Amino acid sequence: MDEIIAIILGGGAGTRLFPLTKHRAKPAVPLAGKYRLIDVPISNCINSGISRIFVLTQFNSASLNRHIARAYRFDRFRQGFVSILAAEQTPYSKDWFQGTADAVRQSMIHVANFRYDYVLILSGDQLYSMDYRKMAAHHKEREADITIASIPVTAREAPGFGILKTDADHLITEFYEKPPAEELEGKESPVREEMQAAGRVFLASMGIYIFSRGVLRDLLAEHPEAHDFGKEIIPSAIRKRRVVSYPFLGYWSDIGTIRSFYDANLMLAQRHPQFDIYNPKRLLYTNARMLPPAKVQNSYIQDSIIAEASIIVNSQITNSVIGLRSYIGNNTTIKDTVFMGADYFPWHDVSLRDPVEGPARPGVEEESYIEGAIIDRNGSIGKRCVIKNREHVQEGEGPNFYIRDGIVVVPKNAEIPDDTII
């Protein structure tokens, strides 16, 4: 769709996803053993025929740049691209991106070099599958200036989102940024019968927008001090422009916290996950690595994802995600865990490794037990270790580990010595 240019917002420092964002931008956080979060919106664009894509970022973007450069190379006949636009000093601005709207405003000097009729603005930290062509058709049919993708949520969920109030024709009449539970009355919108029966009568903004070209340009110019779409640009536009809702009924997760990241990954390991990574018509693209298949020796594995090049020896793995090049040693138990794998094999000499940074032996050594945890890339767990939040601590930290949302997180390149109990 040459009439559409996509802009993917890389987000800020990603403090709610720390320590997963300690060494990388939020969109570069690994997902489902072999992907990265940024692969989701880029894949949705490619599957929707959109091949001109900008990714806006400013924090820890080196690994994100490498991933995009390796994974997304369009042929010269399509003239497509996935281009990183990092915050930069220009004659027009000497500040870093101050918010979503400010990021787009500062980047429009680059976007303006291309022909387009509509700008599709996406988030880089969500898990969902959407055909943006249908959203664009809805935008045209409703003669909208702005279209906002929305998803019905319950009263319990609503305070965590920007809530839209619409009429029967999807026209947005009011917008409320994270309204308190006691103020939800009267903010319901018309929804399908099955959604109403489930109590999902509030429309939450998904942070996915389509702007007609001139409308986006004018709104950014009219509000030069506005930094955020959801808090400033959209509420102002509703009063003056035709802003409509595009109802989305599929699976959608905003991966903004350690808990949501953990839950989304383990959901993918279920027997019948809500998000289908095996759909041949909605492929999830990523860097095509030339890796050997996984090898499982005398082990028991249930409801889990095992990525390429993993070695599992005489172990039990249940309801977990095991990432690329993972080594799981003899007589080890892993339950309800996201194990992100490694960038190199533990038995290889340093001279064969790329990158060279990291512990000598990433993976899990023999007779260890891990439950309810996230082990980031290149994490090294010694022999006879126990990692389990037995005391149900919600927030805390210790030597080479953190506890966030009740989940034990071992950060990238961390080493846990033999016989450690967390």
SULUR-V506870 format. One record per pair of residues at least 24 apart in sequence whose C-alpha atoms are under 8 Angstrom apart, sorted by sequence separation. I is the first residue (numbers start at 1). J is the second residue. If there is no record, write none. Layout:
i={I/I}
j={J/J}
This chain:
i={163/165/166/251/156/164/155/51/53/54/55/57/51/52/53/54/55/56/57/58/51/52/53/54/55/56/57/58/155/51/52/53/54/55/56/57/51/54/56/379/385/25/271/332/379/385/8/270/332/337/374/376/379/380/382/385/386/389/25/269/270/329/332/333/337/339/340/343/344/373/374/375/376/377/378/379/380/381/382/383/384/385/386/387/388/24/25/28/269/327/328/329/330/331/332/333/334/335/336/337/338/339/340/341/342/343/372/373/374/375/376/377/378/379/380/381/382/383/384/385/386/387/24/25/28/269/326/327/328/329/330/331/332/333/334/335/336/337/338/339/340/341/342/372/373/374/375/376/377/378/379/380/381/382/383/384/385/386/23/24/27/165/268/326/327/328/329/330/331/332/333/334/335/336/337/338/339/340/341/342/373/375/376/381/382/24/25/58/164/165/328/329/337/339/340/341/382/6/24/25/28/58/152/163/164/24/163/164/163/164/162/163/152/161/162/6/154/155/158/161/5/8/10/11/12/154/155/4/5/6/7/8/9/10/11/12/13/153/154/155/158/1/5/6/7/8/9/10/12/56/153/154/155/1/2/4/5/6/7/8/9/10/56/152/153/154/1/2/5/7/152/153/270/1/2/152/153/269/56/152/153/269/362/151/152/269/150/151/177/266/150/151/177/266/359/150/151/266/358/359/149/150/265/357/358/359/148/149/148/149/148/149/175/148/149/175/148/174/147/148/146/147/175/146/147/174/146/173/145/146/172/173/145/144/162/146/145/172/266/139/171/172/266/171/172/266/171/172/265/136/170/171/170/170/262/166/166/41/41/41/48/40/47/48/49/123/41/44/48/122/123/38/40/44/45/121/122/12/37/38/40/44/45/121/122/37/40/44/120/121/11/37/40/120/121/37/119/120/9/119/120/118/119/118/119/9/118/119/117/118/146/148/150/152/117/145/146/147/148/149/150/151/152/7/27/116/119/145/146/147/148/149/150/151/152/26/27/144/145/146/147/148/149/150/151/26/143/144/147/149/144/142/139/139/138/5/135/3/4/7/9/11/262/3/4/5/6/7/8/9/10/11/2/3/4/5/6/7/8/9/10/3/4/5/6/7/8/9/10/105/4/6/8/101/129/128/129/128/129/102/103/127/128/101/102/127/128/101/102/126/127/100/101/126/127/99/100/101/126/127/98/99/100/125/126/98/125/126/125/101/127/259/129/258/259/128/258/259/258/129/71/72/71/72/71/70/71/68/67/32/31/47/47/32/47/44/17/43/16/17/18/43/44/16/17/43/14/16/43/42/40/39/40/39/39/35/36/35/34/35/33/32/33/34/33/33/32/33/34/33/34/32/33/33/33/33/30/20/19/23/19/20/19/20}
j={187/189/190/275/181/189/181/78/80/81/82/84/79/80/81/82/83/84/85/86/80/81/82/83/84/85/86/87/184/81/82/83/84/85/86/87/82/85/87/410/416/57/303/364/411/417/41/303/365/370/407/409/412/413/415/418/419/422/59/303/304/363/366/367/371/373/374/377/378/407/408/409/410/411/412/413/414/415/416/417/418/419/420/421/422/59/60/63/304/362/363/364/365/366/367/368/369/370/371/372/373/374/375/376/377/378/407/408/409/410/411/412/413/414/415/416/417/418/419/420/421/422/60/61/64/305/362/363/364/365/366/367/368/369/370/371/372/373/374/375/376/377/378/408/409/410/411/412/413/414/415/416/417/418/419/420/421/422/60/61/64/202/305/363/364/365/366/367/368/369/370/371/372/373/374/375/376/377/378/379/410/412/413/418/419/62/63/96/202/203/366/367/375/377/378/379/420/45/63/64/67/97/191/202/203/64/203/204/204/205/204/205/195/204/205/50/198/199/202/205/50/53/55/56/57/199/200/50/51/52/53/54/55/56/57/58/59/199/200/201/204/48/52/53/54/55/56/57/59/103/200/201/202/49/50/52/53/54/55/56/57/58/104/200/201/202/50/51/54/56/201/202/319/51/52/202/203/319/107/203/204/320/413/203/204/321/203/204/230/319/204/205/231/320/413/205/206/321/413/414/205/206/321/413/414/415/205/206/206/207/207/208/234/208/209/235/209/235/209/210/209/210/238/210/211/238/211/238/211/212/238/239/212/212/230/215/215/242/336/210/242/243/337/243/244/338/244/245/338/210/244/245/245/246/338/244/245/122/123/124/131/124/131/132/133/207/126/129/133/207/208/124/126/130/131/207/208/99/124/125/127/131/132/208/209/125/128/132/208/209/100/126/129/209/210/127/209/210/100/210/211/210/211/211/212/103/212/213/212/213/241/243/245/247/213/241/242/243/244/245/246/247/248/104/124/213/216/242/243/244/245/246/247/248/249/124/125/242/243/244/245/246/247/248/249/125/242/243/246/248/244/244/244/246/246/116/246/115/116/119/121/123/374/116/117/118/119/120/121/122/123/124/116/117/118/119/120/121/122/123/124/118/119/120/121/122/123/124/125/220/120/122/124/220/250/250/251/251/252/226/227/251/252/226/227/252/253/227/228/252/253/227/228/253/254/227/228/229/254/255/227/228/229/254/255/228/255/256/256/233/264/404/275/404/405/275/405/407/407/282/285/286/286/287/287/287/288/287/287/265/265/281/282/268/283/282/256/282/256/257/258/283/284/257/258/284/256/258/285/285/284/284/285/285/286/285/286/286/286/287/305/305/306/307/307/321/321/322/323/323/324/323/324/339/340/341/340/376/402/412/409/411/411/412}
